[in-house]
């Protein structure tokens, strides 16, 4: 039990950092460092193995689907805010032109100025609200992906019985050099995608 918790802890800690780096810096689309020449080494029970998180994230269907869905929501929110912002800017510009031309009485000018001030404050509040909602959506997406990965890896390792599962990326790595046979990335990717497809089609 302690061994399993250690494995999950290492994978979770490293993978969360990787997901944040990939998602918020946009490096998820970059190519990973090329793998070394193929060797005959094959991971066995008790070995220390590793997962390339660049490859895992880029090839994980669940992450890509959720990110595309989230990007669609973000685009819709951004378009709506831009539309409302332009309408407010136009009304402010129209008010200023009328004021400069002397087309408004003092009471009309005060009334319109108060109304535009209120709308500006409401717009600012709306932008802040939407930013918070988007941050929450991002956090939930990352949590869903991480939960799926850690749950699958824990179940996967019940059969493999590896001593430790590390992670590596092109940017940050806990693995400097290792034999190809210790890289279990593709097995994890294939298993995760197969599980995701099964659950998605239910």
N, C-alpha and C positions, 0 to 999 in steps of 0.2 A: 504493500500500500504506500509506504514511504517512497519507494523507488518510483512508482507511478506518479505520485504528487510532485516529485522532483522533476521528472520529465515534463509534465504539464506546466510546471512553474517556469522552467527554462524556455520552453516553446512560447508560452503566453507572453512572458516579459519581452522577449526579443521580437516576437511577431507584432505585438501592439506598437512598439516603436517603429517597426518597419512599415506597418500600415499607415501610421500617421505621416511618416516621411514620404511614402509613395503617394498618398492621397493629397496632402497639402502642398507638396513641392512639385507634383506632376512628373516625378521620375519613374513612375510605374510603367511608362511607355518606352523607357530606355532599354537598350539591350544589356543583358547580363554579361559579366566577364566570361569569355569562352572557357569551356571545361577543358581540363587537361587531357592528355592522351589516354585512351581507354586502357584499363588494366584488368587483370584476371581476378582481382580481389572481390570477394562477395561478402556482404555483411552477414554476420551470424549472431545468434543469441549471445548477449553479453557485450557486444561491440558498442562503440560510440559512433553514431551516425549523424548525418546532418540533412537539413532541408534548405534548398536555395529559395528564399522567400520572394525574390524578384520573379523567378519562373513560376512559383506557386500562385502568386497574386495575378500575374499576367494571364495565366491559363485557367484560373478558377472561375468557372461559369457563374457561380453565385455572386461573386464579387463584381464581375463585369456587368451582370444583369442589374444588380442593385445600384451600381454606380451610374449606369445609363438611365435607370428610372429616376434616380435622385437628380441627375443633371437635367432631365426633362422638367422636373418640378422647379428646380432653381431657375431655369430659363423662363418658365411661365411667370414665376414671381417677379423676376427681374424685368420682364417686359411690362407687366402690370404696373410696377412701381415707376418705371420710366414713363409710361403713358400718363399716369396721374401727375408725375413731376412736371412733365411738359405742359399739361393743362394748367397747373398752378403757375408756372413761369409765365405762360401767355397771359393769364389773368392779372398777374402782378405788373407785367409790362404794359398792358392795356390801361390799368389804373394809373400808372405813372405818366403815361402819355396824356390821359384826360386831365390829370392834375396839372401838368405843365401847361396845357392849353387853356386852363381856366374853365373847363367844362363841368366842374363839380362845385356844388356849394360846400361850405365848411362842414356841415352836418353830414352831407353825402360822403365827403372824403373821409371823415372820421369813422363812419359806419363801414365803408368799404375797407378801410385800413384795418379796423378791428376784425372784420370777417376774414381778410387775407392772413392776418397774423394768427388767427385761430386755425385756419386751414394749414398754414405752414407748420404749426406745432403738431397738429394731428398727423401731418405727413411725416415729420421727424419720428413721432412715436410709432407710426406704422412701419417705417424702415427698421427701427430698432427691434420691433416685435418680429418682423420677418427674418432678420438676421439671427435672432435667438432661435426661431423655429428651424432655420436651416442648420444651425449648429447642432441642435438636438437631433435632427434627421441624420446628420453625419455621424454623430456619436452612436445612434441606434444602429446604423448600417455597419459601422466598424464592430460594434458589440456582437451583432448577428454573425458576421463573418468569423470573428475570433471564437465565438462559441462553437460554431460549426467545425472550425479547424481543430481546436483543442479537444472537443468531444470525439472527433474522428480519430485523431492521433492517439488518444488514450485507448480507444477500442482497438485500433490497429496494432498497438504495441502489446496488447495482451497475448497475441500469438507470436509476435517477433521476439519479445523479451529483450529489447536493446537496453543497455545500461543507461544510456543518455542520448537524447536527441537534441542536437544543436541547430542553430539557424545561421545562414550566411546571406549577404547581399553584396551587390557591387559597391555600395557606399560604405556600409559598416559590416564587419564580419567577425564572428567568433571562431571561424575556421580559416586558417592561413593556407594550409595545404592538406589534402587528403586524397586517398585513392578513390577512383570513380565508384567502386563497388560499395562505398560507404555513403554515397549520395542516394537517398531514398525519395528525392523530390518527385520523380515521375510516378512512383507508386502512390504517393500521397495525392498528387494531382488527379490521377486516374480514379482513385477510390473516392475522393471528394466529389468529383464531377459525376460519377456514376450514382452516388448517393443523392446528390442534388437533383439529378434528373428523375430518379425514382420518386423522391418526395414532391417534386414539382408537378408530376403527372398524376398524383393521387387525387 
